[in-house]
């Protein structure tokens, strides 16, 4: 592939503002996120492009100037003639709003929050260094939050001109291989520039970059009729006028004298009115979805505001202490994503610590007739449900390539009428299922290289190909074609332990169907996973918003991705009242075989599972598993008054015993039963 036109060595000696757009026609604003590793030249690039800067741009923050790095989102703009596809829609001016995102690892939460207002991501890469740690993290953010991505190779002036074209071709070829593994694919547009040449010469390649942006930019859909919602990232006072909030209109439109609410201020944030609007120092009569705007509001204290949202009076937004979300795990995150772990959760423009509780649908449990949320939990207000396709919002809150690949299968509401299965860990991979069988061996089933087959691995070694699967719900036995066992030997019980059974069977049905392996009950769509996030402080955020959960406390110098999970908020929850959330967890009690009954060899007397005063009627009829053989018995009640109890098996157990029938050694038996995570079980035990 040849070097793109923007990769020339002497283009773009003028600033973009020197090019005056043609008069006539309406204006449209597009938000370009400038992302990349620290010191890749993002701020210099924005400076080279921009003619108008906002109150928070180009490292004006005192600490930014002192440390020489960007600490917060910066905003600047330039205007240009729109391409033909924009002109055909009546637009005469194309305004680019550049969002300069900090590249330092410790500031990635700022990038995640700011990226939700971006239409197109421009990933800046130092042409001399290639992909670096935060380059990769920014690419993950772009995958989640943007549909469009362009690559900008900066600092090309540091490559000798005689070798420049050949070197850039080689760099681009290597990067295309890297990007081929992402949702964007390898055929991405590249621009080669030097925003601030070392010799003080004018910028190189900037005009070619703008031409490429104009040619690749898709016309964003803007809907001024929806409910008003505005995300602000800076607030400052103007003496005698009020407080100015600068941010982006996420939904609807706003005009002077329109009534608004600042939810984060509670009652003090109600009954406010917009005094005036400006877009990059120009007074405007209206701002619509997608516009970057400064809003002057009287009677607001700027000291109480940092980041947040503003809404219309008739558009309530919940303040959440906890929320239920549909989520997917990011394949780039290599650590465990475990229940009860703490994550940095970015929702809206805020990042808070939260404790996670993961779960998935539970097959085989009856659902109640009501799917409504519990009392005190609001359903999704109109206009805030998660998008399910092309008709959804193009601005922010979930239009990225990774989200687009998943959201067609995401629900828009949470069904409180059904039961769910507790997950100790979020599915590490929807294309494989793994569990430890009753013999202590690790079984893994994953797609084979040929269609119609699964690969069966035991303890990490490939053992066989599976063309059929058969599952017995009563015993938990899982076998392959012709009854072949999924274990170490032909005599293996091939049983999925009760503690893992619901999770394994749920996920395996999807994998088998996707690979064309028959035998299990059919399913529709893709496997779903959910999380209950209990937040450490309240957050005001619309239902339906995108979120990202990260482990930002991980080593910032590590090359590993720190973003673990992405998804959408389905509904808020009261963390003090979660009993309406029916998450079932498999619990267990362990005991031991004591002796054979003298009259009936299939009846075993057992010990050490219950206290002497336990009400055994709660456990009568439940299944007990003999761990070494996988044999299942039925608990028939207590035996005497010393905590002993009776278990009947279908066949006599093959265990060593003395002449009196006393079992030698510790032959463990386990009672697995189900418990609701957030409900105190009373009465009959579930299994």
C-alpha positions as CSV (number, residue, x, y, z in Angstrom):
1,X,0.0,0.0,0.0
2,X,1.3,3.4,-0.9
3,X,1.8,6.2,1.7
4,X,-1.5,8.2,2.0
5,X,-1.6,11.7,0.4
6,X,-1.5,13.3,3.8
7,X,2.0,11.7,4.3
8,X,3.8,14.2,2.0
9,X,6.8,16.1,3.3
10,X,5.8,19.7,2.7
11,X,2.0,20.1,2.9
12,X,0.1,22.3,5.3
13,X,2.3,25.3,5.9
14,X,-0.8,27.4,6.8
15,X,-3.1,27.2,9.8
16,X,-6.5,25.9,9.2
17,X,-8.2,29.1,10.3
18,X,-6.6,31.0,7.3
19,X,-9.0,29.1,5.1
20,X,-12.3,30.9,5.2
21,X,-15.4,28.7,4.7
22,X,-17.9,29.8,2.2
23,X,-20.8,31.9,3.4
24,X,-24.3,30.6,3.3
25,X,-26.0,27.4,4.7
26,X,-26.3,26.2,8.3
27,X,-23.4,25.2,10.4
28,X,-22.7,21.7,11.9
29,X,-20.3,20.9,14.7
30,X,-18.4,17.6,14.8
31,X,-16.3,16.5,17.8
32,X,-12.9,15.0,17.0
33,X,-11.2,13.2,19.9
34,X,-7.4,13.5,19.8
35,X,-6.1,10.5,21.7
36,X,-2.7,9.0,22.2
37,X,0.3,8.2,24.4
38,X,1.8,11.0,26.5
39,X,4.1,13.2,24.5
40,X,2.9,12.0,21.1
41,X,2.2,15.6,20.1
42,X,-1.6,15.8,20.6
43,X,-1.6,19.3,22.0
44,X,0.8,20.6,19.4
45,X,-1.4,19.1,16.7
46,X,-4.5,20.8,18.1
47,X,-2.6,24.1,18.3
48,X,-1.5,23.7,14.6
49,X,-5.1,23.1,13.5
50,X,-7.0,25.5,15.7
51,X,-8.0,29.1,15.2
52,X,-10.4,29.4,18.2
53,X,-9.7,28.0,21.7
54,X,-12.1,27.6,24.5
55,X,-11.6,28.5,28.2
56,X,-10.1,25.1,28.8
57,X,-7.7,24.2,26.0
58,X,-4.1,23.7,24.9
59,X,-2.7,23.2,28.4
60,X,-3.9,26.4,30.0
61,X,-4.2,24.6,33.3
62,X,-1.3,25.9,35.6
63,X,-0.1,22.4,36.4
64,X,-0.2,21.5,32.8
65,X,2.1,24.4,32.0
66,X,4.4,23.5,34.9
67,X,4.6,19.8,34.1
68,X,4.5,20.1,30.3
69,X,1.7,17.6,29.9
70,X,-2.1,17.8,29.4
71,X,-4.0,17.2,32.7
72,X,-7.5,17.7,31.5
73,X,-9.6,17.7,28.4
74,X,-8.8,20.7,26.1
75,X,-11.2,22.1,23.5
76,X,-10.4,24.1,20.4
77,X,-11.9,24.5,17.0
78,X,-11.6,25.4,13.3
79,X,-14.0,25.7,10.5
80,X,-13.8,24.5,6.9
81,X,-15.9,24.1,3.8
82,X,-18.0,21.0,4.2
83,X,-17.6,18.0,1.9
84,X,-20.3,17.4,-0.7
85,X,-22.3,14.9,1.4
86,X,-22.7,17.6,4.1
87,X,-23.5,20.3,1.5
88,X,-26.3,18.0,0.1
89,X,-27.9,18.2,3.5
90,X,-27.9,22.0,3.5
91,X,-24.7,22.6,5.6
92,X,-22.5,25.5,4.5
93,X,-20.0,25.4,7.4
94,X,-18.3,22.4,9.0
95,X,-16.9,23.2,12.4
96,X,-14.4,20.8,13.9
97,X,-14.3,20.8,17.7
98,X,-11.0,19.2,18.8
99,X,-11.0,17.4,22.2
100,X,-7.5,17.1,23.3
101,X,-7.4,14.1,25.7
102,X,-4.5,13.7,28.2
103,X,-2.2,10.8,27.4
104,X,-0.7,10.1,30.8
105,X,-1.8,6.7,32.3
106,X,-3.0,8.2,35.6
107,X,-5.4,10.4,33.7
108,X,-7.1,7.8,31.5
109,X,-10.3,8.2,33.6
110,X,-10.5,11.8,32.1
111,X,-10.2,10.3,28.6
112,X,-12.9,7.7,29.3
113,X,-15.3,10.4,30.5
114,X,-14.5,12.9,27.8
115,X,-14.6,10.3,25.0
116,X,-18.3,10.0,25.4
117,X,-18.9,13.3,23.5
118,X,-16.8,12.3,20.5
119,X,-18.0,11.6,16.9
120,X,-14.7,10.5,15.5
121,X,-11.4,9.5,17.2
122,X,-8.0,10.5,15.9
123,X,-5.3,8.3,17.4
124,X,-2.0,10.1,17.4
125,X,1.1,7.9,17.3
126,X,4.7,9.0,17.4
127,X,6.0,7.7,14.0
128,X,9.4,7.0,15.7
129,X,8.0,5.0,18.6
130,X,4.9,3.2,17.3
131,X,2.3,1.7,19.7
132,X,3.0,2.5,23.4
133,X,1.1,1.6,26.6
134,X,-1.4,4.4,26.6
135,X,-1.8,4.2,22.8
136,X,-3.2,0.8,23.4
137,X,-5.6,2.0,26.1
138,X,-6.8,4.8,24.0
139,X,-7.5,2.4,21.2
140,X,-9.7,0.4,23.6
141,X,-11.6,3.6,24.5
142,X,-12.0,4.3,20.8
143,X,-13.3,0.8,20.2
144,X,-16.0,1.2,22.9
145,X,-17.0,4.8,22.2
146,X,-16.4,5.7,18.6
147,X,-17.5,4.3,15.2
148,X,-14.9,6.1,13.2
149,X,-11.1,6.1,13.7
150,X,-8.3,7.7,11.9
151,X,-4.6,7.3,12.6
152,X,-2.2,10.2,12.7
153,X,1.5,9.5,12.6
154,X,3.2,12.6,14.1
155,X,6.8,13.8,14.3
156,X,7.7,12.7,10.8
157,X,10.2,15.5,10.6
158,X,12.5,13.4,12.9
159,X,12.8,10.8,10.0
160,X,15.5,11.9,7.5
161,X,13.6,13.2,4.4
162,X,15.5,10.8,2.1
163,X,14.3,7.8,4.1
164,X,10.9,9.2,5.1
165,X,8.6,7.7,2.5
166,X,10.1,4.2,2.8
167,X,10.1,4.3,6.6
168,X,6.5,5.5,6.8
169,X,5.3,2.8,4.4
170,X,7.0,0.2,6.7
171,X,5.5,1.8,9.9
172,X,2.0,1.9,8.4
173,X,2.3,-1.8,7.2
174,X,3.2,-2.9,10.8
175,X,0.4,-0.8,12.3
176,X,-2.2,-2.2,9.9
177,X,-1.4,-5.7,11.2
178,X,-2.0,-4.5,14.8
179,X,-5.3,-2.7,13.9
180,X,-6.5,-5.7,12.0
181,X,-7.1,-7.5,15.3
182,X,-9.4,-4.6,16.5
183,X,-13.1,-3.9,15.7
184,X,-11.9,-1.3,13.2
185,X,-9.9,-3.6,11.1
186,X,-6.6,-3.0,9.4
187,X,-7.9,-0.8,6.5
188,X,-7.8,2.5,8.5
189,X,-7.0,5.9,7.0
190,X,-3.5,7.2,7.9
191,X,-2.2,10.8,7.9
192,X,1.4,11.6,8.4
193,X,2.2,15.0,9.9
194,X,4.6,17.0,12.0
195,X,2.6,19.4,14.1
196,X,5.7,21.2,15.6
197,X,8.9,20.5,13.6
198,X,12.1,20.6,15.6
199,X,13.6,23.3,13.4
200,X,10.7,25.7,14.0
201,X,9.4,25.3,10.5
202,X,5.7,25.5,9.7
203,X,3.6,22.3,10.4
204,X,3.9,19.5,7.9
205,X,1.0,17.6,6.4
206,X,-1.8,19.4,8.3
207,X,-3.8,20.4,5.3
208,X,-3.7,16.8,4.0
209,X,-4.9,15.7,7.4
210,X,-7.9,18.0,7.3
211,X,-8.7,16.8,3.7
212,X,-8.6,13.2,5.0
213,X,-10.9,14.0,8.0
214,X,-13.4,15.7,5.7
215,X,-13.4,12.7,3.3
216,X,-13.8,10.1,6.0
217,X,-16.2,11.8,8.3
218,X,-19.7,10.4,8.3
219,X,-22.6,12.9,8.6
220,X,-23.7,12.7,12.2
221,X,-27.3,12.5,13.0
222,X,-28.5,15.4,15.2
223,X,-31.9,15.4,16.7
224,X,-32.9,18.7,18.3
225,X,-36.4,17.5,19.3
226,X,-35.4,15.0,22.1
227,X,-35.2,15.8,25.8
228,X,-32.5,18.3,26.7
229,X,-29.3,16.9,28.3
230,X,-26.0,18.7,28.5
231,X,-22.7,17.3,29.8
232,X,-20.4,20.0,31.2
233,X,-16.7,19.6,31.9
234,X,-15.7,23.1,33.1
235,X,-17.4,25.7,35.2
236,X,-16.2,29.3,36.0
237,X,-17.8,32.5,37.3
238,X,-18.3,35.8,35.4
239,X,-18.8,38.7,37.8
240,X,-22.3,40.2,37.5
241,X,-23.6,37.6,35.1
242,X,-23.4,34.2,36.7
243,X,-21.6,30.9,36.1
244,X,-20.5,29.7,32.7
245,X,-20.8,25.9,32.1
246,X,-18.9,24.7,29.0
247,X,-19.7,21.3,27.6
248,X,-21.5,19.4,24.9
249,X,-25.2,19.0,24.2
250,X,-25.9,15.2,24.3
251,X,-29.6,15.4,23.5
252,X,-32.2,17.8,22.4
253,X,-31.6,21.6,22.2
254,X,-31.2,24.7,24.4
255,X,-32.1,28.4,24.0
256,X,-31.7,31.5,26.2
257,X,-34.3,31.8,28.9
258,X,-35.0,28.0,28.8
259,X,-35.5,26.4,32.3
260,X,-32.9,23.8,33.3
261,X,-31.9,21.7,36.3
262,X,-28.5,20.8,37.7
263,X,-29.2,17.5,39.4
264,X,-25.9,17.3,41.3
265,X,-27.0,20.3,43.4
266,X,-30.3,18.8,44.5
267,X,-33.0,21.3,45.3
268,X,-30.5,24.2,44.8
269,X,-30.1,23.1,41.2
270,X,-33.7,23.5,40.3
271,X,-35.5,26.5,38.7
272,X,-32.4,27.8,36.9
273,X,-32.6,29.6,33.5
274,X,-30.1,30.0,30.7
275,X,-29.1,33.7,30.3
276,X,-27.0,33.3,27.1
277,X,-25.1,30.9,24.8
278,X,-21.8,31.1,23.1
279,X,-20.0,28.7,20.7
280,X,-16.3,29.4,20.6
281,X,-16.7,33.1,21.5
282,X,-19.6,33.7,19.2
283,X,-23.1,34.4,20.6
284,X,-25.7,31.9,19.3
285,X,-29.5,31.8,19.6
286,X,-29.6,28.0,20.0
287,X,-27.4,24.9,20.5
288,X,-28.5,21.4,19.5
289,X,-27.3,17.8,20.0
290,X,-23.6,17.6,19.3
291,X,-22.8,21.3,19.7
292,X,-19.9,22.4,22.0
293,X,-21.4,25.4,23.8
294,X,-20.8,27.7,26.8
295,X,-24.0,28.3,28.8
296,X,-24.3,31.3,31.2
297,X,-26.6,30.5,34.1
298,X,-27.4,32.9,36.9
299,X,-27.4,32.1,40.6
300,X,-25.0,29.1,40.4
301,X,-21.9,28.7,42.5
302,X,-19.0,27.6,40.3
303,X,-17.1,26.3,43.3
304,X,-19.7,23.6,43.8
305,X,-19.4,22.4,40.2
306,X,-16.7,20.5,38.4
307,X,-18.2,17.9,36.0
308,X,-21.7,16.7,35.6
309,X,-24.9,17.1,33.6
310,X,-27.7,19.6,33.1
311,X,-31.2,18.5,32.1
312,X,-34.5,20.0,31.1
313,X,-37.1,20.5,33.8
314,X,-39.3,17.7,32.3
315,X,-36.6,15.1,31.9
316,X,-35.8,13.4,35.3
317,X,-32.5,11.7,35.7
318,X,-31.9,9.3,38.5
319,X,-29.3,9.7,41.2
320,X,-27.9,6.2,41.7
321,X,-26.3,4.5,44.7
322,X,-26.3,1.2,42.8
323,X,-27.3,0.1,39.3
324,X,-27.9,-3.0,37.3
325,X,-26.0,-3.1,33.9
326,X,-25.7,-5.5,31.0
327,X,-22.0,-6.0,30.4
328,X,-19.3,-7.6,28.3
329,X,-15.8,-8.3,29.3
330,X,-13.0,-6.7,27.3
331,X,-10.7,-9.4,25.8
332,X,-7.7,-7.1,26.3
333,X,-8.0,-7.4,30.1
334,X,-6.1,-10.4,31.2
335,X,-6.8,-10.5,35.0
336,X,-9.8,-12.0,36.8
337,X,-13.0,-10.0,36.7
338,X,-14.5,-11.3,40.0
339,X,-17.6,-10.7,42.1
340,X,-17.0,-8.5,45.2
341,X,-14.0,-6.9,43.5
342,X,-13.8,-3.2,43.4
343,X,-13.6,-1.3,40.1
344,X,-13.2,2.3,38.9
345,X,-16.6,2.7,37.1
346,X,-16.9,5.6,34.7
347,X,-20.5,6.5,34.0
348,X,-21.5,9.8,32.4
349,X,-18.6,12.1,33.1
350,X,-17.8,10.7,36.6
351,X,-15.6,7.9,37.8
352,X,-16.4,6.3,41.2
353,X,-15.3,3.2,43.0
354,X,-17.9,0.4,43.0
355,X,-18.2,-3.2,44.2
356,X,-19.3,-5.6,41.5
357,X,-21.7,-8.6,41.7
358,X,-21.8,-10.5,38.4
359,X,-24.6,-12.8,37.3
360,X,-26.3,-14.4,34.2
361,X,-29.7,-15.8,33.4
362,X,-30.6,-19.0,35.1
363,X,-32.2,-21.7,33.0
364,X,-35.0,-23.9,34.3
365,X,-36.2,-21.5,37.1
366,X,-39.8,-20.3,36.7
367,X,-40.4,-16.6,36.2
368,X,-43.0,-14.5,37.9
369,X,-45.5,-12.8,35.8
370,X,-44.2,-9.3,36.6
371,X,-41.1,-7.9,35.0
372,X,-41.6,-4.5,36.5
373,X,-38.8,-2.9,38.7
374,X,-39.4,-3.0,42.5
375,X,-41.0,-0.2,44.4
376,X,-38.8,2.9,44.5
377,X,-36.9,1.9,41.3
378,X,-37.8,4.0,38.3
379,X,-38.1,2.4,34.9
380,X,-36.1,3.8,32.0
381,X,-37.6,7.2,31.1
382,X,-38.5,7.9,27.5
383,X,-35.5,8.5,25.3
384,X,-32.9,6.9,27.7
385,X,-33.2,3.3,26.8
386,X,-30.2,1.7,25.2
387,X,-30.1,1.9,21.5
388,X,-30.7,-1.4,19.6
389,X,-29.4,-0.4,16.1
390,X,-29.1,2.2,13.5
391,X,-31.8,4.3,15.0
392,X,-29.9,5.0,18.2
393,X,-27.9,8.1,19.1
394,X,-24.7,8.8,17.1
395,X,-23.3,11.1,19.7
396,X,-21.7,9.5,22.7
397,X,-23.0,7.1,25.2
398,X,-22.4,4.0,23.2
399,X,-22.0,4.2,19.5
400,X,-18.5,2.6,19.3
401,X,-17.5,-0.3,17.2
402,X,-17.3,-2.7,20.1
403,X,-20.7,-1.6,21.4
404,X,-22.2,-1.8,18.0
405,X,-21.1,-5.4,17.8
406,X,-22.8,-6.3,21.1
407,X,-25.8,-4.0,21.7
408,X,-28.1,-5.7,19.2
409,X,-28.3,-8.5,21.8
410,X,-28.4,-6.3,24.9
411,X,-31.8,-5.9,26.5
412,X,-33.1,-2.4,27.0
413,X,-34.8,-3.2,30.3
414,X,-34.0,-5.6,33.2
415,X,-36.5,-8.4,33.8
416,X,-37.1,-8.6,37.6
417,X,-39.5,-11.5,37.0
418,X,-36.8,-14.2,36.4
419,X,-34.1,-15.9,38.3
420,X,-30.4,-15.3,37.7
421,X,-27.2,-17.4,38.4
422,X,-24.5,-15.9,40.6
423,X,-21.1,-15.8,38.9
424,X,-17.9,-15.9,40.9
425,X,-16.2,-14.5,37.8
426,X,-17.5,-12.8,34.7
427,X,-17.3,-15.1,31.7
428,X,-13.6,-14.9,30.6
429,X,-14.5,-15.8,27.1
430,X,-17.9,-16.3,25.4
431,X,-16.2,-18.8,23.0
432,X,-15.1,-21.3,25.6
433,X,-16.4,-22.9,28.8
434,X,-14.2,-24.4,31.5
435,X,-14.9,-26.2,34.8
436,X,-13.4,-28.7,37.2
437,X,-15.1,-32.1,37.0
438,X,-15.9,-34.3,39.9
439,X,-12.5,-36.0,39.6
440,X,-10.6,-32.7,40.0
441,X,-9.6,-32.5,36.3
442,X,-10.0,-29.2,34.4
443,X,-12.4,-29.7,31.4
444,X,-12.4,-27.1,28.6
445,X,-14.7,-27.0,25.5
446,X,-14.0,-24.5,22.8
447,X,-14.5,-24.2,19.0
448,X,-12.5,-26.5,16.8
449,X,-10.8,-25.3,13.6
450,X,-13.5,-27.1,11.6
451,X,-17.2,-26.2,11.7
452,X,-19.5,-28.7,13.4
453,X,-16.9,-29.6,16.0
454,X,-15.8,-28.6,19.5
455,X,-12.3,-29.3,20.9
456,X,-12.3,-31.1,24.2
457,X,-9.3,-30.3,26.4
458,X,-8.4,-31.9,29.7
459,X,-5.9,-30.1,32.0
460,X,-4.7,-28.0,29.1
461,X,-4.2,-30.9,26.6
462,X,-6.4,-31.6,23.6
463,X,-8.0,-35.0,24.0
464,X,-10.7,-35.3,21.3
465,X,-13.0,-33.6,18.9
466,X,-16.7,-33.4,19.9
467,X,-19.4,-33.6,17.2
468,X,-22.4,-34.1,19.6
469,X,-23.2,-33.2,23.2
470,X,-25.7,-34.9,25.5
471,X,-26.6,-33.6,28.9
472,X,-28.7,-35.3,31.6
473,X,-30.1,-32.6,33.9
474,X,-30.9,-35.0,36.7
475,X,-27.4,-36.4,37.1
476,X,-25.4,-33.5,35.6
477,X,-23.7,-36.0,33.2
478,X,-22.3,-34.4,30.0
479,X,-21.1,-36.8,27.3
480,X,-20.0,-36.5,23.7
481,X,-21.0,-38.6,20.6
482,X,-21.7,-42.3,21.2
483,X,-21.7,-41.7,25.0
484,X,-17.9,-41.0,25.2
485,X,-16.9,-39.5,28.5
486,X,-15.5,-36.0,29.0
487,X,-13.0,-37.1,31.6
488,X,-9.6,-38.8,32.1
489,X,-10.7,-42.4,31.4
490,X,-13.6,-44.3,29.8
491,X,-14.9,-44.9,33.3
492,X,-15.1,-41.2,34.2
493,X,-18.4,-40.1,35.7
494,X,-18.3,-37.2,33.2
495,X,-20.4,-35.1,35.6
496,X,-20.5,-31.3,35.9
497,X,-20.3,-30.5,39.6
498,X,-23.5,-28.9,40.9
499,X,-21.7,-25.7,41.9
500,X,-20.8,-25.0,38.3
501,X,-23.6,-26.7,36.5
502,X,-26.0,-23.8,35.8
503,X,-23.1,-21.5,34.5
504,X,-21.5,-24.2,32.3
505,X,-24.8,-25.4,30.7
506,X,-26.0,-21.9,30.0
507,X,-22.8,-20.8,28.2
508,X,-22.2,-24.2,26.6
509,X,-25.6,-24.2,24.8
510,X,-24.6,-21.0,23.0
511,X,-21.1,-22.2,22.1
512,X,-22.3,-25.5,20.8
513,X,-25.1,-23.9,18.7
514,X,-22.7,-21.4,17.2
515,X,-20.3,-24.2,16.2
516,X,-23.1,-26.4,14.8
517,X,-22.7,-29.1,17.4
518,X,-26.1,-30.7,18.1
519,X,-27.6,-32.3,21.2
520,X,-28.3,-29.4,23.6
521,X,-31.4,-27.3,23.9
522,X,-31.5,-24.5,21.3
523,X,-31.0,-20.9,22.3
524,X,-31.5,-17.5,20.7
525,X,-29.0,-14.6,20.5
526,X,-25.8,-14.4,22.5
527,X,-25.1,-15.2,26.2
528,X,-25.9,-12.3,28.5
529,X,-24.1,-11.3,31.6
530,X,-25.1,-8.6,34.1
531,X,-23.6,-6.8,37.0
532,X,-24.9,-5.1,40.1
533,X,-22.6,-2.2,40.8
534,X,-22.8,-0.8,44.4
535,X,-21.3,2.7,44.2
536,X,-19.3,4.3,46.9
537,X,-20.9,7.6,46.3
538,X,-24.1,8.6,44.5
539,X,-23.9,9.5,40.7
540,X,-26.5,11.3,38.7
541,X,-26.6,9.6,35.3
542,X,-29.3,8.7,32.7
543,X,-30.5,5.1,32.5
544,X,-29.2,3.7,29.2
545,X,-25.8,5.4,29.5
546,X,-22.7,3.6,28.6
547,X,-20.2,2.6,31.3
548,X,-16.6,1.3,31.6
549,X,-15.2,-0.5,34.6
550,X,-11.5,-0.4,35.0
551,X,-8.7,-1.3,37.4
552,X,-6.9,2.0,37.3
553,X,-4.9,1.1,40.4
554,X,-2.9,-1.4,38.4
555,X,0.7,-0.5,37.5
556,X,0.5,2.4,35.0
557,X,3.9,1.2,33.5
558,X,2.5,-2.2,32.7
559,X,1.7,-2.9,29.0
560,X,-1.6,-4.6,30.1
561,X,-5.0,-3.0,29.5
562,X,-6.6,-1.7,32.7
563,X,-10.1,-1.5,31.3
564,X,-12.0,-4.6,32.1
565,X,-15.8,-4.3,31.4
566,X,-18.1,-2.2,29.3
567,X,-21.9,-2.1,29.1
568,X,-25.1,-0.1,29.6
569,X,-27.0,0.9,32.7
570,X,-30.4,-0.8,32.7
571,X,-31.9,0.6,36.0
572,X,-30.9,2.1,39.3
573,X,-31.2,0.1,42.5
574,X,-31.4,0.9,46.2
575,X,-28.4,-1.0,47.7
576,X,-30.3,-1.3,51.0
577,X,-33.2,-3.2,49.4
578,X,-32.0,-5.8,46.9
579,X,-34.4,-8.6,47.7
580,X,-36.3,-8.1,44.4
581,X,-33.1,-9.1,42.6
582,X,-33.3,-13.0,42.4
583,X,-29.6,-14.0,42.1
584,X,-29.2,-17.6,43.0
585,X,-25.8,-18.9,44.3
586,X,-24.9,-22.5,44.7
587,X,-23.8,-23.2,48.3
588,X,-22.5,-26.5,49.8
589,X,-22.2,-28.5,53.0
590,X,-19.7,-31.2,53.3
591,X,-19.9,-34.4,55.4
592,X,-18.6,-37.9,55.4
593,X,-19.8,-41.5,55.0
594,X,-19.8,-43.1,58.4
595,X,-21.1,-46.7,57.8
596,X,-23.4,-48.9,55.8
597,X,-26.9,-49.6,57.1
598,X,-27.0,-53.2,58.4
599,X,-30.2,-54.1,56.6
600,X,-29.9,-52.1,53.3
601,X,-26.5,-51.8,51.6
602,X,-27.7,-48.8,49.5
603,X,-28.5,-46.8,52.6
604,X,-25.6,-44.9,54.2
605,X,-25.3,-43.4,57.6
606,X,-23.4,-40.1,57.4
607,X,-21.8,-37.6,59.7
608,X,-20.3,-34.1,60.2
609,X,-22.7,-32.2,57.9
610,X,-25.3,-31.0,60.4
611,X,-25.5,-30.0,64.0
612,X,-27.4,-32.2,66.3
613,X,-30.3,-29.6,66.7
614,X,-30.6,-28.9,62.9
615,X,-34.2,-29.1,61.6
616,X,-33.6,-32.0,59.1
617,X,-37.1,-31.6,57.6
618,X,-35.7,-28.6,55.6
619,X,-33.3,-30.9,53.9
620,X,-35.4,-34.0,53.4
621,X,-35.3,-35.2,49.8
622,X,-32.3,-33.2,48.7
623,X,-29.5,-34.7,46.6
624,X,-26.1,-35.5,48.0
625,X,-23.1,-36.3,45.9
626,X,-20.4,-38.8,46.8
627,X,-17.4,-36.9,45.6
628,X,-15.0,-39.7,44.7
629,X,-17.5,-41.6,42.5
630,X,-20.0,-38.8,41.5
631,X,-22.9,-41.0,42.7
632,X,-26.0,-39.1,43.7
633,X,-28.0,-40.0,46.8
634,X,-31.2,-38.7,48.4
635,X,-31.1,-37.4,52.0
636,X,-33.8,-39.2,54.0
637,X,-33.6,-37.5,57.4
638,X,-31.7,-37.7,60.7
639,X,-30.4,-40.9,62.3
640,X,-30.5,-40.8,66.1
641,X,-29.6,-37.7,68.1
642,X,-25.9,-37.1,67.4
643,X,-26.1,-35.2,64.1
644,X,-26.0,-38.4,62.0
645,X,-28.3,-38.6,59.0
646,X,-29.3,-41.1,56.3
647,X,-28.6,-40.9,52.5
648,X,-30.0,-43.5,50.1
649,X,-28.0,-44.2,46.9
650,X,-29.4,-46.1,43.8
651,X,-26.6,-48.6,44.0
652,X,-24.2,-49.8,46.7
653,X,-21.2,-47.6,46.9
654,X,-17.8,-49.2,46.2
655,X,-15.9,-47.9,49.3
656,X,-13.6,-49.7,51.7
657,X,-15.1,-50.7,55.1
658,X,-14.5,-53.1,57.9
659,X,-16.4,-56.2,58.8
660,X,-19.1,-54.1,60.7
661,X,-19.7,-51.9,57.7
662,X,-17.7,-48.9,59.1
663,X,-16.2,-46.9,56.3
664,X,-12.4,-46.6,56.3
665,X,-10.9,-43.1,55.8
666,X,-12.8,-39.9,55.0
667,X,-15.2,-40.5,52.1
668,X,-16.6,-37.0,51.5
669,X,-20.2,-36.3,50.4
670,X,-21.4,-32.9,49.5
671,X,-24.9,-31.3,49.7
672,X,-25.2,-28.5,47.1
673,X,-28.1,-26.1,47.5
674,X,-29.2,-22.8,46.1
675,X,-29.3,-19.5,48.1
676,X,-30.5,-16.1,47.1
677,X,-27.7,-13.6,47.3
678,X,-29.7,-10.8,48.8
679,X,-32.5,-12.7,50.6
680,X,-32.5,-14.6,53.8
681,X,-33.7,-18.1,52.9
682,X,-36.5,-19.3,55.1
683,X,-38.4,-22.5,54.8
684,X,-37.6,-25.2,52.2
685,X,-34.1,-25.3,50.8
686,X,-33.8,-25.0,47.0
687,X,-31.7,-27.3,44.9
